[in-house]
Structures are given as C-alpha cells and as structure tokens.
Amino acid sequence: MPKKKVAEQEKLLRITLIRSAIGYSQIHKATVRALGLNRMNQTVIKKDIPAIRGMIAKVNHLVHFEEQVEE
C-alpha cells in the first residue's frame, strides 16, 4: 500500500452567518445551529467535508463561505 504524504494540507471552510434565520423553517434554524453559528456576522472554521458542504448548500441564502488551506 502506498504511504500517505506527511505534509498533506487540510482544506478548511470559513463560514459566516450573514442573514438571520428568523422567519425560516425549523430545519434551516437547526442547520445554522449545527454549523455552530449563533449570532449575525459570527464566523466559524470547519473542515471541508461532504456533510458540511451539504449543510451549507441547505442554508446558502443565510451564510457566506470561503475556502482556506491550513498551513
């Protein structure tokens, strides 16, 4: 089996809540909370995995995200 690279860089996502979840469904509110966002303009950094990407896709009208590379 091939060995893994030691210096592999991990991709990260910087997610910011830009709109309030007030007035949206309970599913959208729960998704925003599960991302770790509590307040407007709050930013969290999460690993770039398919589950997080799916959560962002569900509430993309409420959040802004950018990709980062961990050094």
PDB file with one MODEL, atoms N, CA, C and O in Angstrom:
MODEL        1
ATOM      1  N   MET A   1       0.828  -1.186   0.000  1.00  0.00           N
ATOM      2  CA  MET A   1       0.000   0.000   0.000  1.00  0.00           C
ATOM      3  C   MET A   1       0.870   1.247   0.000  1.00  0.00           C
ATOM      4  O   MET A   1       1.885   1.292   0.696  1.00  0.00           O
ATOM      5  N   PRO A   2       0.486   2.265  -0.775  1.00  0.00           N
ATOM      6  CA  PRO A   2       1.274   3.495  -0.775  1.00  0.00           C
ATOM      7  C   PRO A   2       1.109   4.248   0.540  1.00  0.00           C
ATOM      8  O   PRO A   2       0.043   4.247   1.156  1.00  0.00           O
ATOM      9  N   LYS A   3       2.188   4.881   0.943  1.00  0.00           N
ATOM     10  CA  LYS A   3       2.163   5.655   2.178  1.00  0.00           C
ATOM     11  C   LYS A   3       1.514   7.006   1.942  1.00  0.00           C
ATOM     12  O   LYS A   3       1.601   7.566   0.849  1.00  0.00           O
ATOM     13  N   LYS A   4       0.857   7.532   2.984  1.00  0.00           N
ATOM     14  CA  LYS A   4       0.245   8.853   2.903  1.00  0.00           C
ATOM     15  C   LYS A   4       1.322   9.920   2.996  1.00  0.00           C
ATOM     16  O   LYS A   4       2.343   9.732   3.658  1.00  0.00           O
ATOM     17  N   LYS A   5       1.088  11.030   2.335  1.00  0.00           N
ATOM     18  CA  LYS A   5       2.009  12.153   2.438  1.00  0.00           C
ATOM     19  C   LYS A   5       1.893  12.773   3.820  1.00  0.00           C
ATOM     20  O   LYS A   5       0.789  13.004   4.313  1.00  0.00           O
ATOM     21  N   VAL A   6       3.024  13.040   4.439  1.00  0.00           N
ATOM     22  CA  VAL A   6       3.032  13.618   5.779  1.00  0.00           C
ATOM     23  C   VAL A   6       2.588  15.071   5.737  1.00  0.00           C
ATOM     24  O   VAL A   6       1.920  15.538   6.659  1.00  0.00           O
ATOM     25  N   ALA A   7       2.941  15.780   4.697  1.00  0.00           N
ATOM     26  CA  ALA A   7       2.677  17.217   4.627  1.00  0.00           C
ATOM     27  C   ALA A   7       1.399  17.528   3.855  1.00  0.00           C
ATOM     28  O   ALA A   7       1.298  18.589   3.239  1.00  0.00           O
ATOM     29  N   GLU A   8       0.426  16.626   3.877  1.00  0.00           N
ATOM     30  CA  GLU A   8      -0.844  16.908   3.204  1.00  0.00           C
ATOM     31  C   GLU A   8      -1.536  18.066   3.900  1.00  0.00           C
ATOM     32  O   GLU A   8      -1.640  18.097   5.126  1.00  0.00           O
ATOM     33  N   GLN A   9      -2.008  19.013   3.108  1.00  0.00           N
ATOM     34  CA  GLN A   9      -2.674  20.172   3.690  1.00  0.00           C
ATOM     35  C   GLN A   9      -4.165  19.902   3.770  1.00  0.00           C
ATOM     36  O   GLN A   9      -4.768  19.372   2.836  1.00  0.00           O
ATOM     37  N   GLU A  10      -4.738  20.269   4.878  1.00  0.00           N
ATOM     38  CA  GLU A  10      -6.159  20.053   5.115  1.00  0.00           C
ATOM     39  C   GLU A  10      -6.938  21.285   4.689  1.00  0.00           C
ATOM     40  O   GLU A  10      -6.586  22.409   5.049  1.00  0.00           O
ATOM     41  N   LYS A  11      -8.006  21.067   3.916  1.00  0.00           N
ATOM     42  CA  LYS A  11      -8.832  22.185   3.485  1.00  0.00           C
ATOM     43  C   LYS A  11      -9.816  22.541   4.587  1.00  0.00           C
ATOM     44  O   LYS A  11     -10.356  21.670   5.270  1.00  0.00           O
ATOM     45  N   LEU A  12     -10.034  23.832   4.742  1.00  0.00           N
ATOM     46  CA  LEU A  12     -10.964  24.338   5.742  1.00  0.00           C
ATOM     47  C   LEU A  12     -11.940  25.292   5.088  1.00  0.00           C
ATOM     48  O   LEU A  12     -11.664  25.851   4.026  1.00  0.00           O
ATOM     49  N   LEU A  13     -13.076  25.475   5.725  1.00  0.00           N
ATOM     50  CA  LEU A  13     -14.087  26.421   5.267  1.00  0.00           C
ATOM     51  C   LEU A  13     -14.324  27.457   6.350  1.00  0.00           C
ATOM     52  O   LEU A  13     -14.501  27.108   7.518  1.00  0.00           O
ATOM     53  N   ARG A  14     -14.328  28.716   5.975  1.00  0.00           N
ATOM     54  CA  ARG A  14     -14.663  29.793   6.896  1.00  0.00           C
ATOM     55  C   ARG A  14     -16.109  30.177   6.583  1.00  0.00           C
ATOM     56  O   ARG A  14     -16.401  30.688   5.502  1.00  0.00           O
ATOM     57  N   ILE A  15     -17.009  29.929   7.531  1.00  0.00           N
ATOM     58  CA  ILE A  15     -18.441  30.119   7.327  1.00  0.00           C
ATOM     59  C   ILE A  15     -18.911  31.280   8.200  1.00  0.00           C
ATOM     60  O   ILE A  15     -18.634  31.317   9.399  1.00  0.00           O
ATOM     61  N   THR A  16     -19.625  32.226   7.591  1.00  0.00           N
ATOM     62  CA  THR A  16     -20.132  33.402   8.298  1.00  0.00           C
ATOM     63  C   THR A  16     -21.638  33.492   8.108  1.00  0.00           C
ATOM     64  O   THR A  16     -22.141  33.346   6.995  1.00  0.00           O
ATOM     65  N   LEU A  17     -22.352  33.734   9.199  1.00  0.00           N
ATOM     66  CA  LEU A  17     -23.796  33.932   9.140  1.00  0.00           C
ATOM     67  C   LEU A  17     -24.068  35.380   8.733  1.00  0.00           C
ATOM     68  O   LEU A  17     -23.757  36.304   9.484  1.00  0.00           O
ATOM     69  N   ILE A  18     -24.647  35.579   7.548  1.00  0.00           N
ATOM     70  CA  ILE A  18     -24.848  36.941   7.043  1.00  0.00           C
ATOM     71  C   ILE A  18     -26.300  37.384   7.108  1.00  0.00           C
ATOM     72  O   ILE A  18     -26.580  38.579   7.006  1.00  0.00           O
ATOM     73  N   ARG A  19     -27.243  36.438   7.279  1.00  0.00           N
ATOM     74  CA  ARG A  19     -28.662  36.779   7.418  1.00  0.00           C
ATOM     75  C   ARG A  19     -29.244  36.004   8.588  1.00  0.00           C
ATOM     76  O   ARG A  19     -28.808  34.895   8.895  1.00  0.00           O
ATOM     77  N   SER A  20     -30.220  36.595   9.224  1.00  0.00           N
ATOM     78  CA  SER A  20     -30.862  35.955  10.361  1.00  0.00           C
ATOM     79  C   SER A  20     -31.740  34.795   9.901  1.00  0.00           C
ATOM     80  O   SER A  20     -32.302  34.826   8.806  1.00  0.00           O
ATOM     81  N   ALA A  21     -31.850  33.780  10.743  1.00  0.00           N
ATOM     82  CA  ALA A  21     -32.698  32.627  10.441  1.00  0.00           C
ATOM     83  C   ALA A  21     -34.133  32.839  10.916  1.00  0.00           C
ATOM     84  O   ALA A  21     -34.970  31.948  10.771  1.00  0.00           O
ATOM     85  N   ILE A  22     -34.424  34.013  11.483  1.00  0.00           N
ATOM     86  CA  ILE A  22     -35.788  34.310  11.920  1.00  0.00           C
ATOM     87  C   ILE A  22     -36.702  34.331  10.698  1.00  0.00           C
ATOM     88  O   ILE A  22     -36.389  34.961   9.688  1.00  0.00           O
ATOM     89  N   GLY A  23     -37.812  33.649  10.800  1.00  0.00           N
ATOM     90  CA  GLY A  23     -38.765  33.611   9.702  1.00  0.00           C
ATOM     91  C   GLY A  23     -38.562  32.440   8.763  1.00  0.00           C
ATOM     92  O   GLY A  23     -39.357  32.242   7.844  1.00  0.00           O
ATOM     93  N   TYR A  24     -37.506  31.652   8.976  1.00  0.00           N
ATOM     94  CA  TYR A  24     -37.248  30.477   8.158  1.00  0.00           C
ATOM     95  C   TYR A  24     -37.689  29.228   8.915  1.00  0.00           C
ATOM     96  O   TYR A  24     -38.015  29.296  10.100  1.00  0.00           O
ATOM     97  N   SER A  25     -37.696  28.113   8.241  1.00  0.00           N
ATOM     98  CA  SER A  25     -38.198  26.876   8.846  1.00  0.00           C
ATOM     99  C   SER A  25     -37.292  26.394   9.980  1.00  0.00           C
ATOM    100  O   SER A  25     -36.137  26.804  10.093  1.00  0.00           O
ATOM    101  N   GLN A  26     -37.844  25.520  10.807  1.00  0.00           N
ATOM    102  CA  GLN A  26     -37.087  24.949  11.926  1.00  0.00           C
ATOM    103  C   GLN A  26     -35.879  24.159  11.425  1.00  0.00           C
ATOM    104  O   GLN A  26     -34.855  24.102  12.106  1.00  0.00           O
ATOM    105  N   ILE A  27     -35.986  23.556  10.256  1.00  0.00           N
ATOM    106  CA  ILE A  27     -34.865  22.787   9.692  1.00  0.00           C
ATOM    107  C   ILE A  27     -33.701  23.719   9.372  1.00  0.00           C
ATOM    108  O   ILE A  27     -32.548  23.381   9.640  1.00  0.00           O
ATOM    109  N   HIS A  28     -33.991  24.886   8.804  1.00  0.00           N
ATOM    110  CA  HIS A  28     -32.930  25.840   8.498  1.00  0.00           C
ATOM    111  C   HIS A  28     -32.296  26.367   9.782  1.00  0.00           C
ATOM    112  O   HIS A  28     -31.075  26.497   9.869  1.00  0.00           O
ATOM    113  N   LYS A  29     -33.125  26.668  10.776  1.00  0.00           N
ATOM    114  CA  LYS A  29     -32.594  27.152  12.057  1.00  0.00           C
ATOM    115  C   LYS A  29     -31.699  26.104  12.708  1.00  0.00           C
ATOM    116  O   LYS A  29     -30.640  26.432  13.243  1.00  0.00           O
ATOM    117  N   ALA A  30     -32.124  24.840  12.664  1.00  0.00           N
ATOM    118  CA  ALA A  30     -31.337  23.763  13.260  1.00  0.00           C
ATOM    119  C   ALA A  30     -30.021  23.563  12.514  1.00  0.00           C
ATOM    120  O   ALA A  30     -28.999  23.258  13.129  1.00  0.00           O
ATOM    121  N   THR A  31     -30.042  23.732  11.203  1.00  0.00           N
ATOM    122  CA  THR A  31     -28.822  23.578  10.410  1.00  0.00           C
ATOM    123  C   THR A  31     -27.822  24.676  10.741  1.00  0.00           C
ATOM    124  O   THR A  31     -26.626  24.413  10.872  1.00  0.00           O
ATOM    125  N   VAL A  32     -28.306  25.901  10.877  1.00  0.00           N
ATOM    126  CA  VAL A  32     -27.419  27.015  11.241  1.00  0.00           C
ATOM    127  C   VAL A  32     -26.804  26.766  12.615  1.00  0.00           C
ATOM    128  O   VAL A  32     -25.611  26.997  12.811  1.00  0.00           O
ATOM    129  N   ARG A  33     -27.607  26.300  13.561  1.00  0.00           N
ATOM    130  CA  ARG A  33     -27.100  25.992  14.906  1.00  0.00           C
ATOM    131  C   ARG A  33     -26.077  24.857  14.861  1.00  0.00           C
ATOM    132  O   ARG A  33     -25.067  24.900  15.563  1.00  0.00           O
ATOM    133  N   ALA A  34     -26.340  23.846  14.035  1.00  0.00           N
ATOM    134  CA  ALA A  34     -25.432  22.701  13.930  1.00  0.00           C
ATOM    135  C   ALA A  34     -24.088  23.102  13.318  1.00  0.00           C
ATOM    136  O   ALA A  34     -23.067  22.467  13.580  1.00  0.00           O
ATOM    137  N   LEU A  35     -24.096  24.143  12.516  1.00  0.00           N
ATOM    138  CA  LEU A  35     -22.833  24.663  11.979  1.00  0.00           C
ATOM    139  C   LEU A  35     -22.050  25.445  13.038  1.00  0.00           C
ATOM    140  O   LEU A  35     -20.886  25.788  12.826  1.00  0.00           O
ATOM    141  N   GLY A  36     -22.688  25.724  14.173  1.00  0.00           N
ATOM    142  CA  GLY A  36     -22.019  26.431  15.253  1.00  0.00           C
ATOM    143  C   GLY A  36     -22.211  27.935  15.189  1.00  0.00           C
ATOM    144  O   GLY A  36     -21.469  28.688  15.819  1.00  0.00           O
ATOM    145  N   LEU A  37     -23.201  28.371  14.435  1.00  0.00           N
ATOM    146  CA  LEU A  37     -23.448  29.802  14.278  1.00  0.00           C
ATOM    147  C   LEU A  37     -24.612  30.220  15.168  1.00  0.00           C
ATOM    148  O   LEU A  37     -25.705  29.662  15.071  1.00  0.00           O
ATOM    149  N   ASN A  38     -24.379  31.199  16.031  1.00  0.00           N
ATOM    150  CA  ASN A  38     -25.400  31.673  16.959  1.00  0.00           C
ATOM    151  C   ASN A  38     -25.838  33.094  16.674  1.00  0.00           C
ATOM    152  O   ASN A  38     -27.010  33.424  16.857  1.00  0.00           O
ATOM    153  N   ARG A  39     -24.925  33.944  16.231  1.00  0.00           N
ATOM    154  CA  ARG A  39     -25.206  35.364  16.054  1.00  0.00           C
ATOM    155  C   ARG A  39     -24.876  35.805  14.630  1.00  0.00           C
ATOM    156  O   ARG A  39     -24.126  35.147  13.908  1.00  0.00           O
ATOM    157  N   MET A  40     -25.458  36.933  14.254  1.00  0.00           N
ATOM    158  CA  MET A  40     -25.151  37.525  12.961  1.00  0.00           C
ATOM    159  C   MET A  40     -23.670  37.895  12.898  1.00  0.00           C
ATOM    160  O   MET A  40     -23.083  38.315  13.896  1.00  0.00           O
ATOM    161  N   ASN A  41     -23.087  37.740  11.745  1.00  0.00           N
ATOM    162  CA  ASN A  41     -21.675  38.051  11.462  1.00  0.00           C
ATOM    163  C   ASN A  41     -20.701  37.201  12.258  1.00  0.00           C
ATOM    164  O   ASN A  41     -19.514  37.523  12.313  1.00  0.00           O
ATOM    165  N   GLN A  42     -21.162  36.142  12.867  1.00  0.00           N
ATOM    166  CA  GLN A  42     -20.269  35.222  13.555  1.00  0.00           C
ATOM    167  C   GLN A  42     -19.624  34.311  12.521  1.00  0.00           C
ATOM    168  O   GLN A  42     -20.272  33.892  11.562  1.00  0.00           O
ATOM    169  N   THR A  43     -18.347  34.006  12.719  1.00  0.00           N
ATOM    170  CA  THR A  43     -17.603  33.173  11.788  1.00  0.00           C
ATOM    171  C   THR A  43     -17.080  31.944  12.512  1.00  0.00           C
ATOM    172  O   THR A  43     -16.580  32.036  13.633  1.00  0.00           O
ATOM    173  N   VAL A  44     -17.200  30.798  11.865  1.00  0.00           N
ATOM    174  CA  VAL A  44     -16.628  29.559  12.382  1.00  0.00           C
ATOM    175  C   VAL A  44     -15.776  28.936  11.275  1.00  0.00           C
ATOM    176  O   VAL A  44     -15.980  29.198  10.089  1.00  0.00           O
ATOM    177  N   ILE A  45     -14.834  28.118  11.684  1.00  0.00           N
ATOM    178  CA  ILE A  45     -13.980  27.413  10.731  1.00  0.00           C
ATOM    179  C   ILE A  45     -14.233  25.929  10.902  1.00  0.00           C
ATOM    180  O   ILE A  45     -14.095  25.385  11.998  1.00  0.00           O
ATOM    181  N   LYS A  46     -14.605  25.279   9.810  1.00  0.00           N
ATOM    182  CA  LYS A  46     -14.933  23.859   9.816  1.00  0.00           C
ATOM    183  C   LYS A  46     -14.100  23.145   8.749  1.00  0.00           C
ATOM    184  O   LYS A  46     -13.639  23.765   7.791  1.00  0.00           O
ATOM    185  N   LYS A  47     -13.914  21.832   8.928  1.00  0.00           N
ATOM    186  CA  LYS A  47     -13.239  21.029   7.923  1.00  0.00           C
ATOM    187  C   LYS A  47     -14.101  20.939   6.670  1.00  0.00           C
ATOM    188  O   LYS A  47     -15.330  20.932   6.748  1.00  0.00           O
ATOM    189  N   ASP A  48     -13.452  20.871   5.527  1.00  0.00           N
ATOM    190  CA  ASP A  48     -14.162  20.777   4.250  1.00  0.00           C
ATOM    191  C   ASP A  48     -14.492  19.309   3.985  1.00  0.00           C
ATOM    192  O   ASP A  48     -13.721  18.587   3.352  1.00  0.00           O
ATOM    193  N   ILE A  49     -15.659  18.882   4.485  1.00  0.00           N
ATOM    194  CA  ILE A  49     -16.120  17.512   4.288  1.00  0.00           C
ATOM    195  C   ILE A  49     -17.504  17.563   3.649  1.00  0.00           C
ATOM    196  O   ILE A  49     -18.187  18.582   3.747  1.00  0.00           O
ATOM    197  N   PRO A  50     -17.928  16.487   3.000  1.00  0.00           N
ATOM    198  CA  PRO A  50     -19.222  16.498   2.315  1.00  0.00           C
ATOM    199  C   PRO A  50     -20.409  16.840   3.218  1.00  0.00           C
ATOM    200  O   PRO A  50     -21.354  17.481   2.757  1.00  0.00           O
ATOM    201  N   ALA A  51     -20.390  16.439   4.465  1.00  0.00           N
ATOM    202  CA  ALA A  51     -21.505  16.742   5.374  1.00  0.00           C
ATOM    203  C   ALA A  51     -21.639  18.247   5.591  1.00  0.00           C
ATOM    204  O   ALA A  51     -22.749  18.780   5.573  1.00  0.00           O
ATOM    205  N   ILE A  52     -20.531  18.926   5.792  1.00  0.00           N
ATOM    206  CA  ILE A  52     -20.554  20.374   5.998  1.00  0.00           C
ATOM    207  C   ILE A  52     -20.972  21.075   4.708  1.00  0.00           C
ATOM    208  O   ILE A  52     -21.738  22.038   4.743  1.00  0.00           O
ATOM    209  N   ARG A  53     -20.470  20.592   3.566  1.00  0.00           N
ATOM    210  CA  ARG A  53     -20.862  21.168   2.278  1.00  0.00           C
ATOM    211  C   ARG A  53     -22.376  21.051   2.068  1.00  0.00           C
ATOM    212  O   ARG A  53     -23.003  21.977   1.552  1.00  0.00           O
ATOM    213  N   GLY A  54     -22.961  19.922   2.463  1.00  0.00           N
ATOM    214  CA  GLY A  54     -24.396  19.727   2.331  1.00  0.00           C
ATOM    215  C   GLY A  54     -25.177  20.674   3.215  1.00  0.00           C
ATOM    216  O   GLY A  54     -26.220  21.190   2.813  1.00  0.00           O
ATOM    217  N   MET A  55     -24.671  20.908   4.430  1.00  0.00           N
ATOM    218  CA  MET A  55     -25.333  21.837   5.341  1.00  0.00           C
ATOM    219  C   MET A  55     -25.282  23.263   4.780  1.00  0.00           C
ATOM    220  O   MET A  55     -26.256  24.010   4.869  1.00  0.00           O
ATOM    221  N   ILE A  56     -24.147  23.623   4.208  1.00  0.00           N
ATOM    222  CA  ILE A  56     -24.011  24.956   3.609  1.00  0.00           C
ATOM    223  C   ILE A  56     -24.964  25.095   2.418  1.00  0.00           C
ATOM    224  O   ILE A  56     -25.575  26.146   2.227  1.00  0.00           O
ATOM    225  N   ALA A  57     -25.087  24.047   1.629  1.00  0.00           N
ATOM    226  CA  ALA A  57     -25.984  24.093   0.473  1.00  0.00           C
ATOM    227  C   ALA A  57     -27.429  24.284   0.908  1.00  0.00           C
ATOM    228  O   ALA A  57     -28.208  24.931   0.207  1.00  0.00           O
ATOM    229  N   LYS A  58     -27.790  23.732   2.050  1.00  0.00           N
ATOM    230  CA  LYS A  58     -29.170  23.854   2.536  1.00  0.00           C
ATOM    231  C   LYS A  58     -29.487  25.277   2.990  1.00  0.00           C
ATOM    232  O   LYS A  58     -30.617  25.736   2.825  1.00  0.00           O
ATOM    233  N   VAL A  59     -28.516  25.974   3.555  1.00  0.00           N
ATOM    234  CA  VAL A  59     -28.758  27.332   4.070  1.00  0.00           C
ATOM    235  C   VAL A  59     -27.868  28.355   3.364  1.00  0.00           C
ATOM    236  O   VAL A  59     -27.430  29.327   3.979  1.00  0.00           O
ATOM    237  N   ASN A  60     -27.603  28.139   2.078  1.00  0.00           N
ATOM    238  CA  ASN A  60     -26.689  29.030   1.359  1.00  0.00           C
ATOM    239  C   ASN A  60     -27.209  30.462   1.253  1.00  0.00           C
ATOM    240  O   ASN A  60     -26.429  31.380   0.999  1.00  0.00           O
ATOM    241  N   HIS A  61     -28.501  30.666   1.442  1.00  0.00           N
ATOM    242  CA  HIS A  61     -29.067  32.011   1.408  1.00  0.00           C
ATOM    243  C   HIS A  61     -28.846  32.759   2.723  1.00  0.00           C
ATOM    244  O   HIS A  61     -29.101  33.960   2.800  1.00  0.00           O
ATOM    245  N   LEU A  62     -28.376  32.062   3.750  1.00  0.00           N
ATOM    246  CA  LEU A  62     -28.144  32.676   5.062  1.00  0.00           C
ATOM    247  C   LEU A  62     -26.664  32.839   5.397  1.00  0.00           C
ATOM    248  O   LEU A  62     -26.313  33.632   6.270  1.00  0.00           O
ATOM    249  N   VAL A  63     -25.797  32.100   4.713  1.00  0.00           N
ATOM    250  CA  VAL A  63     -24.378  32.097   5.065  1.00  0.00           C
ATOM    251  C   VAL A  63     -23.517  32.477   3.873  1.00  0.00           C
ATOM    252  O   VAL A  63     -23.938  32.419   2.717  1.00  0.00           O
ATOM    253  N   HIS A  64     -22.300  32.864   4.202  1.00  0.00           N
ATOM    254  CA  HIS A  64     -21.259  33.113   3.202  1.00  0.00           C
ATOM    255  C   HIS A  64     -20.088  32.238   3.612  1.00  0.00           C
ATOM    256  O   HIS A  64     -19.775  32.144   4.799  1.00  0.00           O
ATOM    257  N   PHE A  65     -19.429  31.589   2.642  1.00  0.00           N
ATOM    258  CA  PHE A  65     -18.291  30.749   2.998  1.00  0.00           C
ATOM    259  C   PHE A  65     -17.145  30.960   2.025  1.00  0.00           C
ATOM    260  O   PHE A  65     -17.350  31.311   0.863  1.00  0.00           O
ATOM    261  N   GLU A  66     -15.934  30.738   2.522  1.00  0.00           N
ATOM    262  CA  GLU A  66     -14.732  30.812   1.704  1.00  0.00           C
ATOM    263  C   GLU A  66     -13.831  29.646   2.070  1.00  0.00           C
ATOM    264  O   GLU A  66     -13.833  29.175   3.207  1.00  0.00           O
ATOM    265  N   GLU A  67     -13.070  29.191   1.101  1.00  0.00           N
ATOM    266  CA  GLU A  67     -12.163  28.068   1.324  1.00  0.00           C
ATOM    267  C   GLU A  67     -10.838  28.590   1.827  1.00  0.00           C
ATOM    268  O   GLU A  67     -10.380  29.661   1.431  1.00  0.00           O
ATOM    269  N   GLN A  68     -10.227  27.814   2.710  1.00  0.00           N
ATOM    270  CA  GLN A  68      -8.922  28.130   3.251  1.00  0.00           C
ATOM    271  C   GLN A  68      -8.066  26.880   3.185  1.00  0.00           C
ATOM    272  O   GLN A  68      -8.588  25.775   3.039  1.00  0.00           O
ATOM    273  N   VAL A  69      -6.769  27.043   3.291  1.00  0.00           N
ATOM    274  CA  VAL A  69      -5.866  25.892   3.393  1.00  0.00           C
ATOM    275  C   VAL A  69      -5.087  26.051   4.681  1.00  0.00           C
ATOM    276  O   VAL A  69      -4.479  27.092   4.930  1.00  0.00           O
ATOM    277  N   GLU A  70      -5.112  25.005   5.501  1.00  0.00           N
ATOM    278  CA  GLU A  70      -4.379  25.024   6.769  1.00  0.00           C
ATOM    279  C   GLU A  70      -2.901  24.860   6.466  1.00  0.00           C
ATOM    280  O   GLU A  70      -2.513  24.007   5.668  1.00  0.00           O
ATOM    281  N   GLU A  71      -2.087  25.672   7.100  1.00  0.00           N
ATOM    282  CA  GLU A  71      -0.644  25.597   6.876  1.00  0.00           C
ATOM    283  C   GLU A  71       0.045  24.915   8.018  1.00  0.00           C
ATOM    284  O   GLU A  71       1.266  24.763   7.999  1.00  0.00           O
TER     285      GLU A  71
ENDMDL
END
